[in-house]
Amino acid sequence: NAGASEWIVPLMDGFVSSQTSIQNGRRFTFTFISRRSCQRVGTRFTCRGLDSEGYAANFVETEQIISPESTLQILSFVMTRGSVPILWEQPPTLKWMPPITIFSPKKAAIAFRNHFSDQIRLYGRQIAVNLINHKGGELTLEKSYQSLVDEFNNRQLRYVSFDFHRECKALRWDKLSLLTDEVRSEFDDMGWFVGSENLDSSWEISRTQRAVFRVNCLDNLDRSNVVQSLFAREILRKQFDSLEIPSEPFSPGFEKVFKNIWADNADAMSLQYAGTKALKTDYTRTGKRTVIGALNDGYNSLQRYVLNNFHDGTTQDAYNVFLGQYVPHRGDTSPFSTGHSRRSIRSTLLKFFLAFATAISAVSLSLPQIFPFSVTRISVASLVLLFVTTRVYIMPHGKVYTSIP
């Protein structure tokens, strides 16, 4: 309906920031835009990998723009990030890191081809930078990714695998230079967009970007944001040089603007996917890893554990309804009605039991006069019961007690 456009408000999920700054005496506007795809939206453990059509979970297009003052020129650079582009899942199970399941290689190859064919059509050549671990469950993903790249066999796709955690262990974040050195030739080859507005409001495009970095880690949040900010810094230097603005070093004021915008972007992307602010933003904001930053990461990780296991199912339902993935029909049973299923009854009873045991333990320690017999015995018995129940019964059946869509 053509008339409906007057009543529809376009929405963008992501992050936007624009600030005026100065680099070596030249004033310019630095604009930053991250746009999250609406094709495969979800929360951290309920939405992973590709769907059958090739859309990636947590896919984000990030664009940084500089506009020199007193000119009508803009310079833009785009990068993307998205979930490991194969068919896989990692539903919550109460474990700190749930096991990863990879689906049919044949179907994965089709989804992979759909994904990168579309990315090449939209953005040009792809430099796929994979930051996941080369051990444990992530190693299986890395091998599958490499195998699909080999099978795809397209010169428009370059695959770079970099074990972020192994290379940067013991706070050796300076070793990220190994990655930037490995892809350094790409910065000149891919270029960036340059456009100028004419007096008649038309645009003259003098340069286009020919390729993009597609970055991923397991969640496409913390590690991905750190690496993308490093790539963005390299391109900014080249853009400043092209404008005959000395690029080394960044002026103190712009250095702060650049770091804070990238850290704010990390927090925004993380809140939308994992429910908490990002990890590792101390490095993004200050250029170094700190003990306080590591402690904050621990706190945010605990928050993620609670949200991802006990709240994200409801959040995923909300996404599905809002984006039309679920369309209710008259007479249908509500998918949000749990009824009195065996799962819900067992889960509710066990939660009540655990709450009761915890309360008894707490009261026996804080108000010993209430109990005529040994406080220590009650406390120890309650704690032992909690531990045994959790270890023997709850953890092996973790899916029963998590929030699922």
Protein Blocks (a to p, Z undefined) as FASTA:
>chain_A
ZZlmmmpccddedddddddddeehiacdddddddddfkbgcdfklogcjdfkopaehiac
dddddddehiabdcddddddddddbddddddehiabacdddddfklmmmmmmmmmmmmmm
mnopaddddfbdcehjllmmmmmmmmmmmmnopakbccddddfklmmgghiaklmmmmmm
mmmmmmmmnopadddddfkopacdfbdcfbdcddddfkopmmmmmmmmmmmmmmmmmmmm
mnopafbdcdfklmmmmmmmmmmmmmmmmmmmnopacehklmmmnopacfklmmmmmmmm
mmmmmmmmmmmmmmmmmmmmmnopaccdehiacfklgbjafklmmmmmmmmmmmmmmmmm
mmmmmmmmlpmbdfklmmmmmmmmmmmmmmmmmmmmmmmmpccZZ
